[in-house]
Every structure is written in C-alpha cells, then in structure tokens.
Amino acid sequence: MKAYISLIAFSVLTIFACKKEDDKDGPIPSNETQIEYPSYEQEIDVQINGLSFDAMEPFISPDGSTLFFNNLNNGINTKIYYASKVNDSTFNFVGELNGANQITPPHLDGVPDLDSQGNFYWTSTRDYPNRLDNLFYGKYSNGMVRDSGRLQGDFNLNIPGWLVMDHGISFNGQYLYFNNARFDNLNCQGLCETRLGIAQKVNDSTFNTISNSEELLKNVTDTNYVFYAPYISSDDLELYYTRFPAGGVSPQTQVEILVAVRNDPNAPFSKPKVLFADNIGNIVEAPCLTANKQIMYYHKKVGGVHEIKMRYREQI
C-alpha cells in the first residue's frame, strides 16, 4: 500500500507546466458574444518567512489574508500548512493546519480549498484502500478545521483505482469542480485517465453531479489529454486547469496550464486558452486566484525545491 500511495502522490501532484505563452489552442468562439481571455504578467517570487521546506498546492483564502499549501507531495508525510499575509508577495509562516492532518505515516493530506462561508475541503489518503471516498470537508476558523468528515455524493466513483485527485470549490460554496483519476501501475504510467465534472451542494456533507455538467464542460474535456487541478474564479466565469497528452509521460511531455471562460455562469465554458506550457521537468502547476482575480498564485520547482510564485493579471 505504501508504494501505491507514493505512486498516487507523485502522479497527482508532480505533473506540470512552465511559462511560455501560447494561444494555439484558444481560438475565440465565433458566437455573438465576444470572449475575452485573461493574461498574466511576469513571474514574481513569493517569500514565506520562516518556511524551511517545500511549498506546493497554494490556495489563497477568500479574504486574501491566509495562504494555505501543503509540503512535498510524496505520500509519506504530506500535510497542510498556512501562512499569514504581509503583502501580495510576502507571508509569515504560521504552521500546520490543525484538524486536517493525519499523524501516522504514510499519508497524504493536501490540495486545500476554502469557500467564502468558511467550508474547508482537502484530499486525504486516510484509510485507503479500505475507503475510496477520499475528499474531506470541515469548518475552518483561526488556523483550525473542525467538524470534519468525508464528503459524500455521486462524484465518488468508489471503484478501485479511481480517486478524487483534485477539486475546486466555487467562491459561494455551491459548486464543486471534481476531478476523478484512474491509477493502474501495472498497465499505465502515472495517470491512466481522468474525468472532470461539476457537482452542486445538497448539504454540508453531500454534493451531487448536476444534470448539465457534461454540456458545460464539453469544450474542456478532451480524451486526447488527461487533465487535473480545476480552479473556478470567484465570479464562476473562468475555469483554470492543467492537462498533458494521454498515453504516459516522458521527459519531453508538454504540460499546459489553461483557462476556459464564459460570459454567463449558466453557459458552457469556451474552448481553452493555453496560458503557460513547457516540458514536464519544469514542474509548474496548481494556479489559484485572489477573489478580485488580480493575482494568480501557483507553485514551481526551483533548484530541487518547490516554491510558491505569483503573477499579476494584465490590465486590458
């Protein structure tokens, strides 16, 4: 089990893209309403004062005051931590997020999400493979997650080999963008296949897939790729995610961070635009935005260590 958890951790959270602006996959749809894609300025280092280890999977709180992240995604002792804001590019490390992390390795607790109502979500391998519903929820307040449990709903496939790899909660907490992924270390390398969907909140512990999920995502999902790390903007109009070609990875594999947009939160997303792309060795992934959409945070591997980076949104 330890080897399989390590495989999941490595595959889930170290597959990845780097800066190279490219619009080749993002033609503007020929409908009556003009679609405008966002673009971003040059990369800026984010300083987390007092942090001495890797920082991955950033998520900025809805009020912008707290940066959540996890340490190295090795599936052995992966935990969620947080830091308090000094300015846009500087945070003070506070420590471990109490109530979210397991104690006994091997384990993975990571990929933090928080909605504007204080509902916290994260992925955990606790009691895997005995339990296959691996997405958790709880109430966040002042560095503590309370009243936690397993998130239920039909987005949990409950099929051996399939996990909820990534997720993105909407700002108002009503919609969950879920990413199922299949792992099979006997027949494929890393991610075998993925599926993306949208589920709506039933109650604090349950989300179920909406009837038009496939229609809304028809321009995003593509069987020629595997995709992960969905993030939905605060206005529900911009969907960010990452993809790479299906069929396994190699040092030459190109990985892309993309955005798909729409002018109406009830409309399908457009065809995606590639924001950044490079080969897999550069390891850039997991973008998230501030509530006003003016700053993007993500992580990048620099000199063997994963660090948080940021970019300002270009003004039109």
C-alpha positions in Angstrom: 0.0 0.0 0.0 2.8 2.3 0.8 4.2 2.0 -2.7 0.8 2.6 -4.2 0.2 5.7 -2.1 3.6 7.1 -3.1 2.7 6.5 -6.7 -0.6 8.4 -6.3 1.1 11.3 -4.5 3.8 11.5 -7.2 1.5 11.3 -10.1 -1.2 13.5 -8.7 0.9 16.4 -7.6 4.1 16.4 -9.7 2.9 16.6 -13.3 3.4 20.0 -14.6 3.8 23.1 -16.8 6.1 26.2 -17.1 5.9 29.7 -18.6 5.6 30.0 -22.3 2.6 32.0 -23.5 0.8 30.2 -26.3 -2.6 30.9 -27.8 -2.6 28.0 -30.3 -5.4 26.1 -28.5 -7.6 29.1 -27.7 -9.4 30.4 -30.7 -12.1 32.9 -29.9 -15.5 31.2 -30.3 -17.5 32.5 -33.3 -20.6 33.3 -31.3 -22.4 36.6 -30.9 -20.8 37.5 -27.6 -17.1 38.2 -27.7 -15.0 36.1 -25.3 -12.0 37.7 -23.6 -9.3 35.5 -22.2 -7.2 36.7 -19.2 -3.4 37.0 -19.4 -0.7 37.5 -16.8 2.4 39.5 -16.2 5.9 38.2 -15.4 6.5 35.7 -12.5 7.3 37.1 -9.0 8.8 35.1 -6.2 6.7 34.7 -3.1 8.6 34.8 0.2 7.2 32.7 3.1 9.2 33.9 6.1 10.2 31.1 8.4 9.5 28.3 6.0 12.3 25.7 5.5 10.7 23.1 3.3 8.8 22.7 0.0 5.5 24.6 -0.5 3.0 23.2 -3.0 -0.7 23.4 -4.0 -1.3 27.0 -2.8 -4.7 28.3 -2.1 -5.4 32.0 -1.1 -8.3 32.5 1.3 -11.4 34.3 0.0 -10.5 37.4 2.2 -6.9 37.3 0.9 -5.3 37.1 4.4 -4.1 33.5 4.5 -2.1 31.3 2.1 -2.8 27.6 2.5 -0.4 25.0 1.0 1.0 21.5 1.6 4.6 20.3 1.8 6.2 17.8 -0.6 3.7 15.6 -2.2 5.5 12.3 -1.5 2.6 10.5 0.0 4.7 9.7 3.1 4.2 12.6 5.4 2.3 15.2 3.4 0.5 17.8 5.5 -1.4 21.1 5.0 0.1 24.3 6.4 -0.7 28.0 6.3 0.9 31.4 6.4 -0.4 34.9 7.1 -0.2 37.8 4.6 2.3 40.7 4.9 1.8 41.9 1.3 1.0 40.3 -2.0 4.3 38.5 -2.3 5.2 38.1 1.3 3.7 35.8 4.0 4.7 34.8 7.5 4.7 31.0 8.1 2.4 30.1 10.9 2.4 26.3 11.0 0.4 23.1 10.5 -3.3 23.4 9.9 -4.8 21.8 12.9 -7.6 19.3 12.4 -6.8 18.5 8.8 -3.7 16.3 9.0 -3.1 12.6 9.9 -0.5 11.8 12.4 0.9 8.4 11.4 2.7 8.0 8.0 2.4 7.0 5.2 -0.2 9.6 4.4 -1.1 12.4 2.1 -3.2 15.4 3.3 -3.2 18.2 0.7 -4.8 20.3 -2.0 -6.6 22.8 0.3 -9.8 24.7 -0.8 -11.9 27.2 1.2 -15.2 28.9 0.2 -16.4 32.3 1.4 -18.6 30.6 4.1 -15.6 29.0 5.9 -16.1 25.5 4.5 -12.8 23.8 4.0 -12.0 20.9 1.6 -9.0 18.7 1.1 -7.8 15.4 -0.3 -6.6 12.7 2.1 -5.5 9.1 1.7 -6.6 8.1 5.2 -7.8 4.5 5.5 -7.0 3.9 1.8 -7.7 1.4 0.1 -10.3 0.3 2.7 -12.2 3.6 1.9 -12.2 5.1 -1.6 -14.1 8.3 -0.8 -11.0 10.4 -0.2 -12.3 14.0 -0.3 -12.9 15.6 3.1 -14.7 18.7 4.4 -14.8 20.7 7.7 -15.3 24.2 9.1 -12.3 26.5 9.1 -11.6 29.2 11.7 -8.4 30.7 13.1 -6.0 28.0 12.0 -8.3 25.1 12.9 -10.5 22.7 10.9 -13.4 21.4 13.0 -16.4 19.1 12.4 -14.7 17.3 9.6 -15.9 14.3 7.7 -15.8 12.5 4.3 -17.6 14.4 1.5 -20.3 12.2 0.0 -22.0 12.3 -3.4 -22.2 10.6 -6.8 -18.8 12.2 -7.8 -17.2 9.4 -5.7 -16.9 6.5 -8.1 -16.0 4.0 -5.4 -14.2 1.9 -7.9 -10.7 0.5 -7.0 -8.0 2.5 -8.8 -10.2 5.6 -9.1 -9.8 8.6 -6.7 -10.9 12.2 -6.5 -7.5 13.6 -7.4 -8.2 17.3 -7.4 -11.1 19.6 -6.7 -12.1 23.3 -6.8 -14.9 24.8 -4.7 -16.8 27.8 -6.0 -16.5 31.1 -4.1 -20.1 30.8 -2.7 -19.6 27.1 -1.9 -22.5 25.9 -4.0 -20.5 24.1 -6.7 -17.7 21.5 -6.6 -15.5 21.0 -9.7 -14.3 17.5 -9.2 -11.5 15.6 -10.9 -11.6 11.8 -10.9 -8.5 10.0 -11.9 -7.6 6.3 -12.5 -4.3 4.9 -11.5 -3.0 1.4 -12.6 0.7 0.9 -12.1 0.5 -2.4 -13.9 -0.9 -1.1 -17.2 0.0 2.6 -17.5 2.4 5.1 -16.1 1.1 7.6 -13.6 -2.4 8.9 -14.6 -4.3 6.5 -16.9 -7.3 8.6 -17.5 -9.3 11.4 -15.9 -12.8 12.9 -15.8 -14.0 16.3 -14.8 -17.4 17.2 -13.6 -19.5 19.8 -11.6 -21.5 18.9 -8.5 -23.9 21.0 -6.6 -24.2 21.3 -2.8 -27.0 19.3 -1.2 -25.9 19.9 2.4 -22.6 20.3 4.2 -21.6 16.7 3.7 -23.0 16.0 0.2 -22.6 17.2 -3.4 -24.2 15.6 -6.4 -23.4 16.0 -10.1 -25.6 18.5 -11.9 -27.5 17.3 -15.0 -25.8 19.6 -17.5 -22.2 19.0 -16.2 -21.1 17.4 -19.4 -22.6 20.2 -21.5 -21.0 23.0 -19.5 -17.6 21.3 -19.8 -17.9 20.0 -23.4 -15.1 22.3 -24.7 -12.8 21.5 -21.8 -12.8 17.7 -21.7 -10.8 16.0 -24.4 -10.0 12.3 -24.5 -6.6 13.1 -26.1 -5.5 14.5 -22.8 -5.5 13.8 -19.1 -6.4 16.9 -17.0 -6.4 17.9 -13.4 -6.2 20.8 -10.8 -9.5 22.6 -11.6 -9.9 26.1 -10.1 -13.0 28.2 -10.6 -12.8 32.0 -10.3 -14.9 33.9 -7.7 -17.4 35.0 -10.4 -17.8 31.5 -11.9 -16.7 32.7 -15.3 -13.1 31.4 -15.5 -12.1 27.8 -15.2 -8.3 27.0 -14.8 -6.9 23.6 -15.1 -3.8 21.6 -16.3 -3.5 18.9 -18.9 -1.0 16.8 -20.8 -1.3 14.3 -23.7 -2.8 10.9 -22.8 -0.6 7.8 -23.1 2.0 8.2 -20.4 4.8 10.7 -19.7 8.4 11.2 -20.8 11.0 14.0 -20.3 9.6 15.5 -23.5 6.0 15.6 -22.4 4.4 19.0 -22.8 2.1 20.1 -19.9 -0.2 23.0 -20.2 -2.0 25.3 -17.8 -5.1 26.6 -19.4 -8.2 28.8 -18.9 -11.6 28.4 -20.3 -14.1 31.3 -20.0 -17.7 32.3 -20.3 -19.8 35.4 -20.1 -22.7 33.8 -18.2 -22.3 31.4 -15.2 -25.0 29.2 -16.6 -23.4 28.9 -20.1 -20.8 26.3 -21.3 -17.2 27.2 -21.0 -15.3 28.3 -24.2 -12.5 26.4 -25.8 -9.4 26.7 -23.6 -6.5 29.1 -24.0 -3.0 27.9 -23.0 -1.5 30.3 -20.5 1.8 28.5 -19.8 3.4 25.4 -21.3 6.7 23.6 -21.1 8.1 20.1 -20.7 7.4 18.1 -17.6 10.7 18.7 -15.9 9.9 22.3 -15.1 7.1 21.4 -12.7 4.8 24.5 -12.6 1.2 23.8 -11.6 -1.8 24.5 -9.3 -2.9 28.1 -10.1 -5.4 29.8 -7.8 -6.6 33.4 -7.8 -7.4 36.1 -5.3 -11.2 36.9 -5.0 -10.7 40.0 -7.2 -8.9 37.9 -9.9 -6.0 40.3 -9.9 -3.3 37.9 -8.6 -2.5 34.3 -9.6 -0.5 32.1 -7.2 1.0 28.7 -8.1 4.0 26.5 -7.3 7.2 25.9 -9.2 10.2 23.7 -8.7 13.4 25.7 -8.4 16.8 24.1 -7.6 15.1 20.9 -6.4 12.7 22.7 -4.0 9.0 23.6 -4.7 8.3 27.3 -4.1 5.2 29.5 -4.4 5.2 32.1 -7.2 2.7 34.8 -8.3 1.7 36.8 -11.3 -0.4 40.0 -11.6 -3.2 39.9 -14.1 -2.6 42.1 -17.2 -4.9 45.0 -17.4 -6.9 45.5 -20.6 
